Amino acid sequence: MSQLTFKNASEDDVGLILEYIRKLADYENRLDEVIATEESLKKWIFDKKQAEVIFALEDDKVIGFALFFLSFSTYISNVNLHLEDLFIDPEYRGKGYGKALLKKLAKIVVERGYGRFEWTCLSWNQPSIDFYLSLGAQQKDWNVFHLTGDELEKLADD
């Protein structure tokens, strides 16, 4: 029987982190938006410690990852673990590994005393939405907005 384990990413894993970011972006039909580099990931994840990465391994082979960081909630006056990316390789789906990775993250939230575990999901990704709802997750009344590129520069210049 296969065994699922987890490992915290190290600086030596930067190439693998980028590979998984690209796999997720490809799945989301957004590969053209990825501008991350190994250098930028090293800087922000390991040098500046602004995010963490956990790998899921089946029998010591990496089969998925989760990248997360902290945000702050003024309402509860506590930090939240914000899951930015979660991806399990397609050939390993349906084995409960996605749920196991979410459980691992939930344990981190509880153990570290954070206030909330949150993430976003693309509105077209109904299989994932259904999965998250089956875990007891709730969809809130929030819309996510982004400013990047020219729009961000324009607002910053005004």
C-alpha positions in Angstrom: 0.0 0.0 0.0 1.3 3.5 -0.9 2.3 5.8 1.9 1.6 9.6 1.8 4.1 11.8 3.6 4.8 15.5 3.7 8.0 17.6 3.5 8.7 21.2 4.0 10.4 22.7 1.0 14.0 23.9 1.3 15.9 26.3 -0.8 17.2 23.4 -2.9 13.5 22.8 -4.0 13.1 26.1 -5.8 13.1 24.5 -9.2 10.5 22.0 -8.1 8.3 24.8 -6.6 8.4 26.6 -9.9 7.5 23.4 -11.8 4.4 22.9 -9.6 3.4 26.6 -10.0 3.6 26.1 -13.8 1.6 22.8 -13.6 -1.2 24.6 -11.7 -1.2 27.5 -14.0 -1.4 25.1 -17.0 -4.4 23.4 -15.4 -6.0 26.8 -14.9 -5.3 27.8 -18.5 -3.2 30.7 -17.2 0.4 29.5 -18.0 1.0 32.7 -19.9 0.6 34.7 -16.7 3.5 33.0 -14.8 6.4 35.3 -14.6 7.9 33.7 -11.5 11.5 32.7 -11.6 13.6 30.5 -9.4 15.4 33.7 -8.3 12.2 35.5 -7.3 10.9 32.4 -5.5 14.1 32.1 -3.6 14.0 35.7 -2.6 10.4 35.8 -1.4 10.0 32.3 0.0 13.4 31.6 1.6 15.3 34.9 1.9 12.4 37.1 3.0 10.3 34.2 4.4 7.0 35.5 3.0 5.6 32.1 2.1 6.0 28.4 2.9 5.7 25.4 0.7 4.8 21.8 1.7 5.2 18.9 -0.7 3.1 15.8 -0.7 5.0 12.6 -1.4 3.8 9.1 -2.3 6.4 6.6 -1.4 9.0 9.4 -1.3 8.1 10.7 -4.8 6.8 14.3 -4.9 3.2 14.2 -6.2 1.8 17.6 -5.2 2.4 20.8 -3.3 0.8 23.6 -1.3 2.1 27.2 -1.1 0.8 29.4 1.6 1.4 32.6 3.5 -0.1 34.7 6.3 -2.6 37.4 6.0 -4.2 39.4 8.9 -7.8 39.7 9.9 -8.7 42.8 11.7 -12.1 41.4 12.7 -10.6 38.5 14.6 -7.3 40.2 15.4 -5.3 37.2 14.3 -3.4 35.9 11.3 -4.9 33.6 8.7 -3.1 30.9 6.8 -3.9 31.8 3.1 -3.5 28.9 0.7 -2.4 30.4 -2.5 -1.7 27.2 -4.5 -2.6 23.5 -4.1 -1.9 21.0 -6.8 -1.9 17.2 -7.0 -0.5 15.6 -10.1 -3.5 14.2 -12.1 -2.4 10.6 -12.0 -2.5 10.8 -8.1 -5.9 12.4 -7.8 -8.8 10.4 -6.4 -6.7 8.9 -3.6 -7.5 11.4 -0.9 -4.2 13.2 -1.2 -5.7 16.6 -1.8 -7.8 16.2 1.4 -4.8 14.9 3.3 -2.8 18.0 2.2 -5.6 20.3 3.3 -5.8 18.4 6.7 -2.0 18.9 7.1 -2.5 22.7 6.5 -5.5 22.7 8.9 -3.3 21.2 11.6 -0.7 23.9 11.0 -3.4 26.5 11.6 -4.5 24.9 14.8 -1.0 24.2 16.1 0.2 27.7 15.4 -2.9 29.3 16.9 -3.9 31.1 13.7 -7.4 32.4 13.4 -8.5 31.1 10.0 -7.7 28.9 7.0 -8.7 30.5 3.8 -8.2 30.2 0.0 -9.8 31.2 -3.2 -11.0 29.1 -6.1 -11.7 30.0 -9.7 -15.4 30.3 -10.2 -15.4 27.9 -13.2 -13.7 25.1 -11.2 -16.9 23.4 -9.9 -15.2 20.0 -9.1 -12.9 21.9 -6.6 -15.8 24.0 -5.3 -17.8 20.9 -4.6 -14.8 19.2 -2.9 -14.2 22.2 -0.6 -17.9 22.4 0.3 -17.9 18.7 1.1 -15.1 19.4 3.7 -17.3 22.0 5.4 -15.7 25.1 3.8 -17.9 28.1 3.3 -18.1 30.5 0.4 -18.2 34.0 1.7 -19.6 37.1 0.0 -16.2 38.4 -1.1 -15.0 39.2 -4.6 -11.3 39.1 -5.2 -9.8 42.0 -7.1 -6.3 42.3 -8.6 -4.2 45.2 -9.8 -1.1 44.3 -11.8 1.0 45.6 -14.7 -0.1 48.8 -16.3 -3.1 49.3 -14.1 -1.0 49.0 -11.0 1.6 51.4 -12.3 -1.1 53.9 -13.3 -2.7 53.9 -9.8 0.7 54.2 -8.2 1.6 57.1 -10.4 -1.6 59.1 -9.7 
